[in-house]
C-alpha cells in the first residue's frame, strides 16, 4: 500500500533553491489542485508528484527552455499537467513580475520625489524663518539707533540750555561785582576821608 508523502512549501523551496513567493506562483501554474493542499495554518503542502513537476520546471528554466508560460505549454502538450491549467488570456509570470517591478520602481521614485520635495520645503521654511528673524533683528537695531539719535538730540538741547543759563549767571555775577566795586569806592570806611569831605563843605 502506497503512502502519500506531503512536503511543506518551505521545505520544497529550500530543496529547489527558490524563494517561497516564487514557489507559490509556480504552484498555481504547474501543480494541479489534487497535488497541493493547505494546512490549518494556511501553508501549502505539496505531494511527491507536485514536487517532481516543480523540479522539472526548475531544470527547464535553467536550461533556457523559454518563459514560464512556454514551459507550461510544453508540460501540457506532454500530458504532465491538465489543459485547464492553461490560461492564455492571463499574462505570463515574467510579464507580471516585470510589471510589478516597474510599478514598484515607479512608487519608489515617487516616494523619493516626495521626500525630496518635503526636504526642500522644510529647508525653504527654515530659511524663511531665519529671514524673518533677521528682518526682526534689523528692525530692532534700527529702532535702537533711532532711540539713540533722539536721546543724543535731547542731550544736545539740554547742554545748550545749561550753557546758556551758565553764561547768563556769569553775566549777572559780573554785573554784581562791578556794581559792588562802585558802591565800595563811594562809601569808604576811611575816617580821614570823611573829615576831609566835611571840611570842604564848611569852607564852601
Secondary structure, DSSP 8 states (H G I E B T S, - for coil): -----EEEHHHHHHHHT--HHHHHHHHHHHS-GGGEEE-TTS-EEEEHHHHHHHHHHHHHHHTT---HHHHHHHHHHTTSS-GGG--TTS--HHHHHHHHHHHHHHHHHHHHHHHHHHHHHHHHHHHHHHHHHHHHHHHHHHHHHHHHHHHHHHHHHHHHHHHHHHHHHHHHHHHHHHHHHHHHHHS---HHHHHHHHHHHHH-
